[in-house]
Amino acid sequence: MHDKNHYFDILLVEDEPDLGLVLSQYLRFKGISVYWSPSAEIALDEYKKRIYALAIIDIQLPDMNGIELAKQLQKINQNQAIIFLTALHEKIDRMKGLELGAIDYIGKPFEMEELILKIKNFLKLKKEIPIKVATIAPVSVGSITFIKERMLLSMSNGKQKKLTVRETEILDLLIKNQNQLVLKKDILLQLWGNTDYFNGKSLEVFISRIRKLVDSEKNIRIDSVYGAGYIFVYEES
């Protein structure tokens, strides 16, 4: 168990001093613990000393691209949740970030309250997980077992696949509504808070990744209903 002094809610990596100072102060005012780093080098050094629930990383840093920094952080903690900050004019490969398990992209300039809402929604989920581990049983569907609290999917071959936070949220929604259509807009509103284009693309990437995990299993698949949503299909033998 880590001492509370070695745990922060947020690692903020932002090289613009005015934005970094204002955002970190605002987060603390809202009761969210944060360590603000102005560079990737400092962030990596501090990251080795503490546990962070969420890393918020500017894409354009003076000493390292934000995507590359995220890769370095995930070499230390492969399940680190990440939100990227990006200027609206920047041409970035969002898919690279999503493949790393990024839960969102926030375009600059952004509304502080919107970012705070996203952070609080994420931290709420994160803090619920350890409380429920001992009391809520894994969910078995056909040949797979979904262990939400540990963010794991156990397969019929005995292997366990580690899920990201966002994959866990999505799979939980689909399994709870198995064999029923779950509307894409409902997933986006519940997990992202809006239905904009890029969040829709993010959802498609996560669905594709989850589908690859379950495709080898008998009687289980994820169907896409064009223009509507997704169905977690389980057909009993």
C-alpha positions in Angstrom: 0.0 0.0 0.0 1.4 3.4 -1.0 1.4 6.3 1.4 -1.1 9.0 0.4 1.9 11.3 -0.1 3.0 9.0 -3.0 -0.4 9.2 -4.7 -1.7 12.0 -6.9 -5.0 12.2 -8.8 -3.4 14.0 -11.8 0.0 14.3 -13.5 -0.3 17.5 -15.6 2.4 17.9 -18.3 2.0 21.4 -19.8 4.9 23.6 -20.9 2.9 26.8 -21.2 3.5 28.4 -17.7 0.4 30.5 -17.5 -1.9 27.6 -18.5 0.0 25.1 -16.3 -0.2 27.3 -13.3 -3.9 28.3 -13.7 -5.0 24.7 -14.5 -3.1 23.1 -11.6 -4.4 25.7 -9.2 -7.9 25.3 -10.4 -7.7 21.5 -10.1 -6.5 21.9 -6.5 -9.3 24.4 -5.8 -11.7 21.6 -6.9 -10.2 19.2 -4.5 -8.1 17.2 -7.0 -4.5 16.6 -6.2 -2.1 17.4 -9.0 1.6 17.5 -9.8 2.4 20.0 -12.6 5.4 19.4 -14.8 6.6 21.9 -17.5 8.6 19.2 -19.4 8.6 15.5 -20.3 12.0 15.0 -18.6 10.7 16.3 -15.3 7.5 14.4 -15.7 9.3 11.1 -16.2 11.5 11.7 -13.2 8.6 12.5 -10.9 6.5 9.7 -12.4 8.9 7.1 -11.0 8.3 8.5 -7.4 4.4 8.4 -7.3 1.3 6.8 -8.5 -1.1 8.8 -10.6 -4.7 8.0 -11.4 -4.6 10.1 -14.6 -2.0 11.8 -16.8 -3.0 14.9 -18.7 -0.3 15.5 -21.4 0.1 18.3 -23.9 0.9 16.9 -27.3 3.5 19.6 -28.1 6.2 19.6 -25.4 9.6 21.3 -25.8 11.7 18.1 -25.2 9.4 15.3 -26.3 6.2 14.6 -28.3 3.3 13.9 -25.9 2.6 10.6 -27.6 6.2 9.5 -27.0 6.0 10.6 -23.4 2.8 8.5 -23.0 4.7 5.5 -24.3 7.4 6.1 -21.8 4.9 6.3 -18.9 3.3 3.1 -20.0 6.6 1.3 -19.9 6.5 2.0 -16.2 2.7 1.5 -15.8 1.1 -0.2 -18.8 -2.4 0.7 -17.5 -1.8 4.4 -17.1 -4.9 6.4 -18.1 -4.2 9.4 -20.3 -5.9 12.5 -21.6 -4.1 14.5 -24.3 -4.2 18.3 -24.7 -3.9 19.6 -28.3 -4.1 22.9 -30.0 -7.0 22.9 -32.5 -4.7 23.7 -35.5 -2.3 20.7 -34.8 -2.3 17.8 -37.2 -2.1 14.8 -35.0 -2.6 11.0 -35.4 -5.4 10.5 -32.9 -5.3 6.7 -33.6 -1.8 6.5 -32.1 -3.1 8.0 -28.8 -6.1 5.7 -28.8 -4.0 2.7 -29.3 -2.2 3.7 -26.2 -5.5 3.6 -24.3 -6.0 7.4 -24.2 -9.4 8.1 -22.8 -9.8 11.5 -24.5 -8.4 14.4 -26.5 -9.1 17.9 -25.3 -8.7 20.8 -27.8 -7.2 24.1 -26.7 -8.6 26.4 -25.8 -11.0 24.5 -23.6 -13.6 25.2 -20.9 -12.1 24.5 -17.4 -15.4 23.1 -16.2 -15.6 20.6 -19.1 -12.2 19.3 -18.3 -13.0 19.1 -14.5 -16.2 17.1 -15.3 -14.3 14.6 -17.4 -11.6 14.2 -14.7 -14.2 13.8 -11.9 -16.1 11.2 -13.9 -12.9 9.3 -14.5 -11.8 9.5 -10.8 -15.2 8.4 -9.6 -14.9 5.2 -11.6 -11.3 4.7 -10.6 -12.1 5.1 -6.9 -15.0 2.7 -7.1 -12.9 -0.2 -8.3 -10.9 -1.1 -5.2 -13.9 -0.9 -3.0 -15.8 -3.5 -4.9 -13.1 -6.0 -5.5 -13.9 -8.3 -2.6 -17.7 -8.1 -2.8 -18.7 -8.2 -6.5 -18.2 -11.5 -8.3 -16.8 -11.7 -11.9 -19.3 -12.1 -14.7 -19.1 -15.2 -16.8 -20.6 -15.1 -20.3 -20.2 -18.4 -22.2 -16.4 -19.1 -22.4 -15.2 -15.7 -21.0 -15.1 -14.2 -17.6 -15.2 -10.4 -17.2 -13.5 -9.1 -14.0 -14.5 -5.5 -14.0 -12.8 -4.5 -10.8 -9.4 -5.8 -12.0 -10.0 -4.7 -15.6 -9.4 -8.3 -16.8 -11.0 -10.6 -19.4 -10.3 -14.3 -18.9 -10.5 -16.3 -22.1 -11.4 -20.0 -22.7 -7.7 -20.8 -23.3 -6.9 -19.7 -19.7 -5.2 -16.5 -20.7 -6.1 -13.2 -19.1 -6.3 -10.0 -21.2 -5.7 -6.7 -19.4 -8.2 -4.0 -20.4 -7.9 -0.2 -20.3 -10.2 1.8 -18.2 -12.3 2.8 -21.2 -12.4 -0.7 -22.6 -13.6 -1.9 -19.2 -16.4 0.8 -19.2 -17.6 -0.1 -22.7 -17.5 -3.9 -22.2 -19.4 -3.5 -18.9 -22.2 -1.6 -20.7 -22.4 -4.2 -23.5 -22.4 -7.2 -21.2 -25.0 -5.7 -19.0 -27.2 -5.4 -22.1 -26.2 -8.6 -23.8 -28.2 -9.5 -26.9 -29.7 -6.0 -26.9 -28.8 -3.0 -29.0 -26.8 -0.4 -27.1 -27.1 2.9 -28.9 -23.8 4.5 -29.9 -25.0 7.9 -28.8 -25.9 6.5 -25.3 -22.4 5.1 -24.9 -20.9 8.4 -25.9 -23.0 10.5 -23.6 -22.5 8.2 -20.6 -18.8 7.7 -21.0 -17.5 10.8 -22.9 -20.2 13.3 -22.0 -20.9 14.3 -25.7 -21.4 12.8 -29.1 -18.8 14.7 -31.2 -17.1 13.2 -34.2 -13.8 12.4 -32.7 -15.3 10.7 -29.6 -17.3 8.6 -32.0 -14.1 7.6 -33.8 -12.6 6.8 -30.4 -15.5 4.5 -29.5 -15.1 2.7 -32.9 -11.4 2.0 -32.1 -12.2 0.6 -28.6 -15.0 -1.5 -30.0 -12.6 -2.9 -32.6 -10.1 -3.8 -29.9 -12.7 -5.5 -27.7 -14.0 -7.4 -30.8 -10.6 -8.8 -31.5 -10.4 -10.1 -27.9 -13.7 -12.0 -28.1 -13.7 -13.0 -31.8 -11.9 -16.3 -31.1 -14.5 -17.4 -28.5 -17.4 -19.6 -29.4 -20.9 -18.2 -29.3 -19.7 -14.7 -28.6 -19.4 -11.7 -30.9 -20.0 -8.0 -31.1 -22.3 -6.9 -33.9 -22.4 -3.4 -35.3 -25.8 -2.0 -36.3 -25.0 0.6 -38.9 -25.9 4.1 -37.8 -27.3 2.9 -34.5 -24.9 1.1 -32.1 -23.6 -2.3 -31.0 -24.9 -5.6 -29.7 -22.9 -8.0 -27.5 -24.2 -11.3 -28.8 -24.1 -14.5 -26.8 -25.7 -17.6 -28.3 -26.2 -20.5 -25.9 -25.2 -23.8 -27.3 
